[in-house]
Amino acid sequence: MSPRWPRVPAKRLVALLKRLGYEEVRQRGSHLKLRKIVKGRRHTIVIAVHSGRDLPPGYVGDVLKDVARRHEIPVEDLINQL
């Protein structure tokens, strides 16, 4: 059974990614690009940072699943860190 994805502001998701070592590469409009070298490969994530709005749960889930897979950590750990 898949976890219930939280609805969170983009700021909280970006803060989590920064704690994991991702760095801002650039921002174009409302899209923020973050990057980190994971196991010798570049991993890039783009987050839509629309002001004042929470990110849709499916979007948050996709990002968390991708990060968890790349770092080989449980998704539940990332959810708890939000």
C-alpha positions as CSV (number, residue, x, y, z in Angstrom):
1,M,0.0,0.0,0.0
2,S,1.4,3.4,-0.9
3,P,1.6,6.1,1.7
4,R,-0.8,9.1,1.8
5,W,1.1,12.0,0.2
6,P,1.0,15.2,2.2
7,R,0.0,18.5,0.8
8,V,2.8,20.9,1.6
9,P,4.0,24.4,0.6
10,A,6.9,24.4,-1.9
11,K,9.1,26.1,0.7
12,R,9.0,23.0,3.0
13,L,9.8,20.6,0.1
14,V,12.7,22.8,-1.0
15,A,13.9,23.0,2.6
16,L,13.9,19.2,2.8
17,L,15.8,18.8,-0.4
18,K,18.4,21.4,0.8
19,R,18.8,19.4,4.0
20,L,19.6,16.4,1.9
21,G,22.3,18.3,0.1
22,Y,20.6,19.6,-3.0
23,E,21.6,23.1,-4.2
24,E,19.7,25.7,-6.2
25,V,20.9,25.8,-9.8
26,R,18.6,28.4,-11.1
27,Q,15.0,29.7,-11.1
28,R,13.1,30.6,-14.2
29,G,9.7,32.1,-13.5
30,S,8.0,30.0,-10.8
31,H,10.2,26.9,-11.4
32,L,13.2,26.2,-9.2
33,K,15.8,23.8,-10.3
34,L,17.8,21.9,-7.7
35,R,20.7,19.5,-8.3
36,K,22.9,17.1,-6.4
37,I,25.5,14.5,-7.3
38,V,24.2,11.1,-6.1
39,K,26.4,8.1,-6.5
40,G,28.5,9.8,-9.2
41,R,25.5,10.9,-11.2
42,R,23.8,14.3,-11.4
43,H,20.2,14.3,-10.1
44,T,18.1,17.3,-11.0
45,I,14.7,18.1,-9.6
46,V,12.4,21.0,-10.7
47,I,9.9,22.3,-8.2
48,A,7.0,24.7,-9.0
49,V,7.2,27.4,-6.3
50,H,3.9,29.2,-6.9
51,S,3.6,31.6,-4.0
52,G,0.9,31.0,-1.4
53,R,-0.2,27.6,-2.7
54,D,0.4,24.1,-1.5
55,L,1.8,21.6,-3.9
56,P,-0.6,18.8,-5.1
57,P,-0.1,15.6,-3.2
58,G,0.7,13.6,-6.3
59,Y,3.4,16.0,-7.3
60,V,4.9,15.8,-3.8
61,G,4.7,12.0,-4.0
62,D,6.5,11.9,-7.3
63,V,9.4,14.0,-6.0
64,L,9.7,12.1,-2.7
65,K,9.6,8.7,-4.6
66,D,12.3,9.9,-6.9
67,V,14.5,11.2,-4.1
68,A,14.0,8.1,-2.0
69,R,14.9,5.8,-4.9
70,R,18.1,7.8,-5.7
71,H,19.2,7.9,-2.1
72,E,18.0,4.3,-1.3
73,I,16.0,5.4,1.7
74,P,12.4,4.7,2.7
75,V,9.8,7.2,1.4
76,E,8.3,7.2,4.9
77,D,11.5,8.7,6.3
78,L,11.2,11.6,3.9
79,I,7.5,12.2,4.7
80,N,8.4,12.3,8.4
81,Q,11.1,14.9,7.7
82,L,8.6,17.2,6.0
